[in-house]
Amino acid sequence: MDDLLPLLVAVPLFGAALLVAGGRLVPRPVAETVGCVVAAATAALAFVLLLNSSPPFLEWAGGWTPVNGQSVGIVLIGDGPGLGMAALASLLTLAALAYSWHYFDEPPSGHAGSFPALLLLFQGGMCGFAIAGDLFNAFVWFELMGVAAYALTGHRVDEARAVQGALTFAVVTSLGAYALLMGIGLLYARTGRLGMHAIGRGLDAHGPPDALVLAAFVLVMTGLLVKAAAVPFHFWLPDAHAVAPTPVCMLLSGVMVELGTFGVWRIYGTVFSGPGGVPAPEFERTLVTLGALTAVIGAVMCWYQRHIKRLLAYSTVAHTGLFLIGVGVLKPEADDGIALYLLGHAGVKAALFACAGILLDRYGSVDEPALHGRARELKGVAVLFTLGALGLAGLPPFGTALGKSVTEEAVGGPLTVLYVAASAVTAAAVLRVAGRVFLGLGPKLAGTGSGYETTGSGERPETRHRLSRIPDTMTAVPAVLLAGSLAVGVVPGFAGAVARSVNETGSAGVAASAHWTPAGVLLGLLSTLLAGVLAHLAVTRPKTFTAPDRALWLRRLQSGHIGDYVAWVLVGATVLGALTLPGLLGG
């Protein structure tokens, strides 16, 4: 079955080419059907390979196999984590296509295949990155993913805000890509290899790490952390989410950001974890520090948003911080927990963005104060939105709760407090929106919203006209996504299978178990209770409990100026180097 591995990339790319070539010749239902069939076929292939991935598949594309240990071919690795990420990317692409079925108002007119083609191109890049076995081709697939994401973010080219958001996204993440490429160049100069495992062996053979290894590590991690939207590389994410079409937001927060975290885990474990790479204590200090900073700033900024899509974007930033902490502690149990947490979070976050899209297309607004009580009629959407908030909080038996509990037990101490606090605050912000928008709770706030950085009023719906009736597909998709997040936590044997797959690939082969524990359930209930209390206080005492001036300095950093964001990328790279350097000097 090794020969089937390249099809994970070839199938969506072929589907995209087919839609680009014939999109002007077929009616819209045909183009959308082709997109859904291709995405579903890729997802099915990923699951077939995943179920048969022990031992991992290894495929040299085009038959360019190594000769005497030397290789110039493209190697693909089909192990459990990589195939799992490819399956997740394919499922969310299918969900995004199904969500936009028949309703999405997409330019350019007359080309029915443009939007599904871009989504399939995005899917192909994500699948390629997930199974890439060498650094350069991982970079290529990541950039293919990025190019498609830029175009999708600014797909509504007749709106200046959409173009600006896409430009910001493109400039900042392209700068991260240049850093990644320079890091790959340094590693190639040292080892003469591009395969991840081969580079790791080459670094170990060279001896203790030096300045070149440090520079390569900082550059590679900068590129990955920009895509992961870790602080201070995160500024592009809220700006992009504010203008991107809802189906695109589902993919950006549901899987693209998670692929950045996956890349950090994969590349450190295969390239930098040996004696010639970055010592474990330095990596732990670096990632845990950045992760904690990301979780705190993301949660605080999430709380102070009134623009619902920006609020959800900052929630993604906060949870990215929690993912990075779990990866950074370098424990098999934490790896297992983060894998489950990531799967559960993908379904929950994509479902929440889908619900936000319904609000936008029904009322032409995603502004929390302006929507106060207006969505009382959308009872089903209210239930889905509330369930999504509870999933963010870590309420058992959601998969987010299982992953969170396993990770909390692994990280221990003050970091467990941070997990509880960050998940509670982000979930409370979403519950606050649910209470005000769907139930009309609390006083109606002033429309100007002094102290908030951006409103969500006056938004243009993504449909030709505001929806008088919500299509069934738009509610079925978030319902299925939430059901998937629940399944991660309740399906017997699923957590154990994920743990075995992750431990066989990473964790130096050390086996660990992932299961519900009384302490984990209690912590999940505690974070959910805290979220409910915070949401209640925010709704009933908005003036005294939500004092936006406390976060004024943070909100000013989200300036919208590309030059500021570029400067922060350079600051972040400097911080990475400063956190890593002491251990290398000591070595």
Secondary structure, 3 states (H helix, E strand, C coil): CHHHCCHHHHHHHHHHHHHHHHCCCCCHHHHHHHHHHHHHHHHHHHHHHHHCCCCCEEEEECCCCCECCECCCEEEEECHHHHHHHHHHHHHHHHHHHHCCCCCCCCCCCCCCHHHHHHHHHHHHHHHHHHECEHHHHHHHHHHHHHHHHHHHCCCCCCHHHHHHHHHHHHHHHHHHHHHHHHHHHHHHHHCCCEHHHHHHHHHHHCCCCHHHHHHHHHHHHHHHHHHCCCCCCCHHHHHHHHCCHHHHHHHHHHHHHHHHHHHHHHHHHHHCCCCCCCHHHHHHHHHHHHHHHHHHHHHHHHCCCEHHHHHHHHHHHHHHHHHHHHHCCCHHHHHHHHHHHHHHHHHHHHHHHHHHHHHHHHCCCECCCCCCCCCCCHHHHHHHHHHHHHHHCCCCCHHHHHHHHHHHHHCHHHHHHHHHHHHHHHHHHHHHHHHHHHCCCCCCCCCCCCCCCCCCCCCCCCCCCCCCCCHHHHHHHHHHHHHHHHHHHCCCHHHHHHHHHHHHCHHHCCCCCCCCHHHHHHHHHHHHHHHHHHHHHHHCHHHHCCHHHHHHHHHHCCCCHHHHHHHHHHHHHHHHHHHHHHHHHC
